[in-house]
């Protein structure tokens, strides 16, 4: 049977090809989960290093190693002082310039077998543990939006603004 376009719902205009519908505010909200490097968009909640350790052991260690040393997945810890060497080790602690982007990545993509399945509190906790593995937060740390955004990553100053004229990055303008 050939495919047929559905009639638009009442009050909806039919698109050029008769497909789709305008996204609702609720549909947009479900996809609008990005976090800015300055922490903009971080949700309420929080988590501790201890909570993160338990979650990491259960959901992350099988790919990233017991202490973030890598395995099937990328290495997450270590690598300090190697970026200028012949064999740089790019980890969260040695390479990433902004801590809130760790939260963003974990929330979007981890665990590999069930992305976006962790709660915001669990993502804060796993972020705290990964940052702890890198010596960037103490064992008793509790991260939330404010404290995560305040973490200054070791490699932050080695990144530069995108100089292309078509890229507008107001956050780096003076």
C-alpha positions as CSV (number, residue, x, y, z in Angstrom):
1,X,0.0,0.0,0.0
2,X,1.5,3.4,-0.9
3,X,2.3,5.9,1.8
4,X,-0.1,8.7,2.3
5,X,0.2,12.0,4.0
6,X,-1.9,12.5,7.1
7,X,-4.3,15.3,7.3
8,X,-3.1,18.1,9.6
9,X,-4.7,18.4,13.0
10,X,-7.2,21.1,13.5
11,X,-5.6,24.5,13.6
12,X,-2.3,23.1,12.1
13,X,-1.1,24.1,8.7
14,X,0.1,21.4,6.5
15,X,3.7,21.6,5.5
16,X,5.0,21.7,1.9
17,X,5.3,18.0,1.8
18,X,2.4,17.2,4.2
19,X,4.8,15.8,6.8
20,X,5.5,16.7,10.4
21,X,4.1,19.3,12.7
22,X,5.5,22.3,14.5
23,X,7.3,21.3,17.7
24,X,5.4,21.9,20.9
25,X,7.1,23.7,23.8
26,X,7.1,20.3,25.7
27,X,8.9,18.6,22.7
28,X,11.5,21.3,22.6
29,X,12.0,21.2,26.3
30,X,12.9,17.5,26.1
31,X,15.7,18.2,23.6
32,X,16.9,21.5,25.2
33,X,19.4,19.9,27.6
34,X,22.7,21.6,26.6
35,X,24.9,23.1,29.3
36,X,27.1,26.1,28.7
37,X,30.7,26.0,29.6
38,X,30.0,28.6,32.3
39,X,27.3,26.4,33.8
40,X,24.4,28.0,32.2
41,X,21.6,25.5,32.0
42,X,22.8,23.3,34.9
43,X,19.7,21.9,36.6
44,X,18.9,21.9,40.3
45,X,20.2,19.1,42.4
46,X,23.5,17.8,43.5
47,X,25.6,14.8,44.3
48,X,28.7,13.7,46.3
49,X,31.9,12.0,45.5
50,X,30.8,9.0,47.6
51,X,27.5,8.7,45.8
52,X,29.4,9.0,42.5
53,X,31.9,6.3,43.4
54,X,29.0,3.8,43.9
55,X,27.4,4.8,40.6
56,X,30.7,4.7,38.8
57,X,31.5,1.3,40.1
58,X,28.1,0.0,39.0
59,X,27.8,1.7,35.6
60,X,31.1,3.1,34.4
61,X,34.1,1.0,35.6
62,X,33.4,-1.8,33.2
63,X,34.3,0.5,30.3
64,X,36.5,3.2,31.8
65,X,38.4,1.2,34.4
66,X,38.1,1.0,38.2
67,X,40.1,4.2,38.7
68,X,39.4,5.9,35.3
69,X,42.5,4.3,33.7
70,X,40.5,3.4,30.6
71,X,39.7,0.1,28.9
72,X,36.9,-0.3,26.4
73,X,36.1,3.3,27.0
74,X,38.4,6.4,27.2
75,X,40.8,7.0,30.0
76,X,39.2,9.6,32.3
77,X,42.0,10.3,34.9
78,X,45.7,11.1,34.9
79,X,47.7,12.5,32.0
80,X,48.8,15.7,33.8
81,X,51.8,17.3,32.1
82,X,51.6,15.1,29.0
83,X,49.8,17.4,26.5
84,X,53.1,18.9,25.2
85,X,54.7,15.4,24.9
86,X,54.9,13.1,21.9
87,X,52.2,11.0,23.4
88,X,49.6,13.3,25.1
89,X,47.1,11.6,27.4
90,X,43.8,13.5,27.0
91,X,41.7,13.0,30.1
92,X,39.1,15.0,32.0
93,X,41.8,16.4,34.3
94,X,44.5,17.0,31.7
95,X,42.6,18.2,28.7
96,X,39.0,19.4,29.3
97,X,38.8,23.2,29.8
98,X,35.4,23.5,31.6
99,X,33.8,21.3,34.3
100,X,30.2,21.9,33.3
101,X,30.8,20.2,30.0
102,X,31.6,17.0,31.9
103,X,28.1,17.1,33.3
104,X,26.7,17.8,29.9
105,X,28.5,14.9,28.3
106,X,27.7,12.4,31.0
107,X,24.0,13.4,31.0
108,X,23.7,13.1,27.2
109,X,25.8,10.0,26.5
110,X,26.3,7.8,29.5
111,X,26.1,5.1,30.4
112,X,26.8,3.9,26.9
113,X,24.1,1.2,27.0
114,X,21.5,3.6,28.4
115,X,22.2,7.2,27.5
116,X,20.2,9.9,29.3
117,X,19.0,7.3,31.9
118,X,20.8,8.9,34.9
119,X,19.0,11.5,37.0
120,X,20.5,14.9,37.4
121,X,21.6,14.1,40.9
122,X,23.3,11.0,39.7
123,X,25.1,13.0,36.9
124,X,26.3,15.5,39.6
125,X,27.6,12.6,41.7
126,X,29.4,10.8,38.8
127,X,30.9,14.2,37.7
128,X,32.1,14.7,41.3
129,X,33.7,11.3,41.4
130,X,35.5,11.7,38.0
131,X,36.7,15.1,39.0
132,X,37.9,13.6,42.3
133,X,39.8,10.9,40.4
134,X,41.7,13.7,38.8
135,X,42.4,15.5,42.1
136,X,40.2,18.4,41.2
137,X,37.7,18.1,44.1
138,X,38.3,16.6,47.6
139,X,36.8,13.3,48.8
140,X,34.1,15.0,50.7
141,X,32.9,17.3,47.9
142,X,29.3,17.8,47.0
143,X,28.7,19.3,43.6
144,X,25.7,21.4,42.5
145,X,25.2,23.9,39.7
146,X,27.1,26.7,41.5
147,X,30.1,24.6,42.8
148,X,30.5,22.7,39.5
149,X,30.6,26.0,37.5
150,X,33.2,27.4,39.9
151,X,35.7,24.6,39.2
152,X,38.7,25.9,37.3
153,X,40.1,23.2,35.1
154,X,43.9,22.9,34.7
155,X,43.9,23.2,30.9
156,X,41.3,26.0,30.7
157,X,43.7,28.8,29.7
158,X,45.2,26.7,26.8
159,X,42.0,26.9,24.8
160,X,41.3,29.9,22.6
161,X,38.2,31.5,21.2
162,X,37.1,30.5,17.8
163,X,38.4,33.3,15.5
164,X,36.1,32.6,12.5
165,X,34.0,35.6,11.6
166,X,30.8,33.6,11.4
167,X,31.1,32.3,15.0
168,X,29.6,34.6,17.5
169,X,30.9,33.9,21.0
170,X,29.8,36.7,23.2
171,X,31.0,35.0,26.4
172,X,34.7,35.7,25.5
173,X,34.2,39.3,24.4
174,X,35.4,42.1,26.7
